[in-house]
Amino acid sequence: MTVAVLSDIHGVLPALEAVLAEPDVAAADRIVLLGDMLAGPMPVATLERLLALGPRAVWVRGNADRELAASARGTGTFVPDPIFPWAARQLRPADLPVLDALPLTVTIGDVLFCHATPRDDTEIVLVDSPLERWAEVLGGVSAATVVCGHTHMPFVRLADRRRIVNPGSVGMPYGSPGAHWALLGAGVELRRTEYDAEAACRFLAAESAYPGIEEWADAFVRHPASDAEALRVFSGRGTSST
């Protein structure tokens, strides 16, 4: 079985379309959607595109998915981010049960998929987190491989003989530009799909009604943060949302 893993799309439809056009994604037996799919400039169009994947798609809940549904209902307090409450207001009543039903983890074979950690959808663990930290967040997990997203930075590492995979982010990468994802089969491949960032920014400006879309697209699509910048921010958080 081959599994394409797409995480942290964040409503960036052009990046999603670029990844879905990849031959290895089109041919994959499963497409695991690793959470934080809609909180961004095109939430409804992104949701409709993902629903169109049908039963081949396996969905996992991200913190932003859970928080988006709560925000749409007018409950909860979240990280102050202007695009977040705007995206929540775009959701239709019928969209909320879709987000409500998403599971915290999914297991396929000997691989466990989660958004942040198997026990919490907001915890932060990084490529350079010590083994003690990994042992803490993976307590009770027996899977040989754990695939997690949340931090938007791709990596593969061992943590006391357990393989940890982060596919990076499709829509809001930290590090190199492009749409990041992973392919699991006989092994693990971290992939990066290059696409026309300028064309994507123009598309978002034309199709998204978010008032600050041009500035948002410039910051996250045209000029994504480096992995060094992201690590400096995340290293002081411990457990937090992205």
C-alpha positions in Angstrom: 0.0 0.0 0.0 1.2 3.5 -0.8 0.0 6.4 1.3 0.4 10.1 0.4 0.3 12.3 3.4 -0.9 15.9 3.1 -0.8 18.1 6.2 -1.5 21.8 7.1 -3.1 22.8 3.8 -4.6 25.9 5.5 -7.0 26.7 2.7 -4.3 27.4 0.1 -6.1 25.8 -2.8 -3.5 26.3 -5.5 -0.9 24.5 -3.4 -3.4 21.6 -2.8 -4.2 21.3 -6.5 -0.4 21.2 -7.3 0.1 18.3 -4.9 -3.1 16.4 -6.0 -1.8 16.6 -9.6 1.4 14.7 -8.7 1.3 11.2 -10.3 2.3 9.5 -7.1 -0.5 11.2 -5.2 -3.0 10.3 -8.0 -1.8 6.7 -7.8 -1.7 6.4 -4.0 -3.9 3.8 -2.4 -4.8 6.3 0.4 -4.4 10.0 0.9 -4.1 10.9 4.6 -5.2 14.4 5.4 -3.2 15.2 8.6 -5.2 18.2 9.8 -5.3 22.0 9.7 -6.9 21.8 6.3 -9.2 24.8 6.1 -7.9 27.7 8.3 -6.8 30.0 5.5 -7.9 32.1 2.6 -10.1 29.6 0.7 -11.7 27.3 3.4 -14.9 26.3 1.7 -13.4 25.6 -1.8 -10.6 23.6 -0.1 -13.1 21.5 1.9 -15.1 20.8 -1.3 -12.0 19.7 -3.1 -11.0 17.4 -0.3 -14.5 15.9 0.0 -14.3 15.1 -3.7 -11.5 12.7 -3.0 -14.0 10.3 -1.7 -13.2 7.2 0.4 -9.6 7.2 -0.7 -9.0 10.1 1.7 -8.4 9.4 5.4 -9.0 12.4 7.6 -7.3 13.3 10.9 -8.3 16.3 13.1 -5.9 19.2 13.5 -6.2 21.8 16.2 -7.2 24.4 13.7 -10.0 22.2 12.4 -11.4 21.8 15.9 -11.0 25.4 16.7 -12.4 26.6 13.4 -15.7 24.7 14.1 -15.8 26.1 17.6 -15.1 29.7 16.4 -17.9 29.3 13.8 -20.3 28.5 16.6 -19.0 31.5 18.6 -17.3 29.5 21.4 -13.8 29.2 22.6 -10.7 31.4 22.6 -7.9 31.1 20.1 -4.6 32.5 18.9 -5.2 36.0 17.7 -4.9 35.7 13.9 -7.1 37.9 11.7 -7.6 35.2 9.0 -8.8 32.6 11.5 -12.2 34.2 12.6 -12.7 35.3 9.0 -12.3 31.7 7.8 -14.6 30.4 10.5 -17.3 32.8 9.3 -17.1 31.4 5.8 -18.1 27.9 6.9 -21.6 26.8 6.2 -23.7 25.0 8.9 -23.4 21.7 7.0 -19.6 21.9 7.1 -19.3 21.9 10.9 -20.3 18.2 11.4 -17.6 17.2 9.0 -15.0 18.9 11.2 -16.6 17.6 14.4 -16.4 14.0 13.3 -12.6 14.0 12.6 -10.6 11.6 14.8 -7.5 12.6 16.8 -5.5 9.6 15.4 -5.8 7.0 12.6 -3.8 3.8 12.3 -3.1 2.1 9.0 -1.0 -1.0 9.3 1.8 -0.3 11.7 1.7 3.5 11.1 -0.1 5.9 13.4 -1.1 9.2 12.0 -1.9 12.3 14.1 -1.7 16.0 13.7 0.5 17.1 16.6 1.0 14.1 18.9 -1.2 11.0 19.5 -2.5 12.5 22.7 -3.1 16.1 21.9 -3.6 18.2 18.7 -1.7 21.2 19.9 1.5 19.8 21.4 4.8 20.8 19.7 7.6 18.3 19.2 10.4 19.1 16.8 13.2 17.4 14.9 15.6 18.4 17.7 13.3 17.6 20.6 15.2 15.4 23.1 14.4 11.7 23.4 12.8 12.3 26.8 10.2 14.6 25.2 9.4 12.1 22.5 9.0 9.3 25.1 6.6 11.6 27.0 4.3 12.4 24.1 4.4 8.9 22.6 3.7 7.1 25.9 1.6 4.0 25.3 2.0 4.1 21.5 3.0 0.8 20.0 3.2 1.8 16.3 6.6 1.4 14.7 6.1 4.7 12.7 4.3 7.9 13.8 3.5 10.5 11.3 2.7 14.0 12.6 2.4 17.5 11.2 1.5 20.7 13.0 4.9 22.4 12.9 5.0 22.8 9.1 8.6 21.6 8.9 9.4 18.3 7.1 11.7 15.7 8.8 12.4 12.0 9.4 14.1 10.9 12.6 14.4 8.0 15.0 13.2 8.3 18.6 14.3 5.2 20.5 13.9 3.0 17.5 10.5 4.5 16.5 10.5 6.3 13.2 9.0 9.8 13.3 7.9 11.5 10.1 6.7 15.0 9.5 5.6 15.7 5.9 5.8 19.5 6.3 3.0 21.8 5.2 1.2 21.9 1.8 0.0 25.5 2.1 2.1 27.3 4.7 5.7 25.8 4.6 8.4 26.8 7.0 11.7 26.3 5.2 12.0 25.9 1.5 9.0 27.2 -0.6 6.6 24.9 -2.5 4.1 22.4 -1.2 5.5 19.8 1.1 4.1 16.3 1.6 5.3 12.7 2.1 4.9 9.3 0.4 4.9 6.2 2.4 5.3 2.8 0.8 8.3 0.5 1.0 10.0 3.4 2.7 9.4 7.1 3.5 10.0 9.9 1.0 9.7 13.5 1.8 8.5 15.3 -1.3 8.2 19.0 -2.3 6.0 20.1 -5.2 7.1 23.2 -6.9 4.4 25.5 -8.2 4.1 29.0 -9.5 3.9 31.1 -6.4 3.2 34.3 -8.3 0.3 32.7 -10.2 -0.9 31.3 -6.9 -0.8 34.7 -5.2 -2.8 36.2 -8.1 -5.3 33.4 -7.9 -5.8 33.9 -4.2 -6.1 37.6 -4.6 -8.8 37.1 -7.2 -10.7 34.2 -5.5 -10.5 34.9 -1.8 -12.6 37.5 -0.2 -10.3 37.8 2.8 -9.6 41.6 3.1 -5.9 41.1 3.7 -5.3 38.4 1.2 -2.5 40.1 -0.7 -0.4 40.6 2.4 -1.2 37.1 3.6 -0.2 35.5 0.3 3.0 37.5 0.2 4.0 36.3 3.7 3.0 32.6 3.5 3.1 31.7 -0.2 5.6 34.0 -1.8 8.0 34.4 1.1 7.6 31.6 3.6 9.5 31.7 6.9 12.7 29.8 7.1 13.1 26.7 9.3 15.6 28.5 11.5 13.0 31.3 12.2 10.3 28.8 12.9 12.5 26.7 15.2 13.4 29.8 17.2 9.7 30.5 17.8 8.6 26.9 18.5 11.5 26.0 20.8 10.1 28.3 23.5 6.5 27.1 23.3 6.5 23.5 24.6 2.8 23.0 23.9 1.0 25.5 21.7 -1.1 25.9 18.7 0.0 26.9 15.2 
